[in-house]
């Protein structure tokens, strides 16, 4: 180590009391974090790319400083899905500091990683006060039984009004309008259930019919006078 001449000429002064870093809450314990291995926690974060044309929701489950589980959900850019595939392979097994300094290809995923690092390193994780944290696999619980991201896709214009395209429940197939042409309900297909049934050998048309349901005042008895396909009408 090299010291400047000004420092060389100084006389030493003894250091006073040292109390270490402020403890942070981690999985039900207060921990003084001094190195990677001191950090544990599960949390979520959101990132965006420079042109802000896409976003990423990243979930990490960190145990003793190592990423044990990663869930990457992206929206808005086709290239992000390929970057997410790489990130899901790259992140598990890395230390938290390694993950922060890894090029995850997509800006949105990189920004999400930065946001997660800040949360976990400062004790703001979702499991800060949960004794023992959450088991590996907890990230999948966000997706539900059919293991699909919860997506909402809506579109509207001043000239033609609103179109519901996809809800958490599923792919919207029809909108129900009342006598004033107001949306009062919608029909949807749960694509996760469809694919699960098809994989078990069920006929695709039957699988779609069984996974179709509605929300709101969708029936004629409830006031629906017209049905439209939100993607074609």
PyMOL commands that set and color helices and strands:
alter all, ss='L'
color gray80, all
select helices_A, chain A and resi 5-9+36-38+78-90+96-100+107-121+138-143+191-199+204-210+220-222
alter helices_A, ss='H'
color red, helices_A
select strands_A, chain A and resi 24-26+29-31+41-48+55-63+66-75+153-157+161-167+170-177+183-189+212-216+226-228
alter strands_A, ss='S'
color yellow, strands_A
deselect
rebuild
show_as cartoon
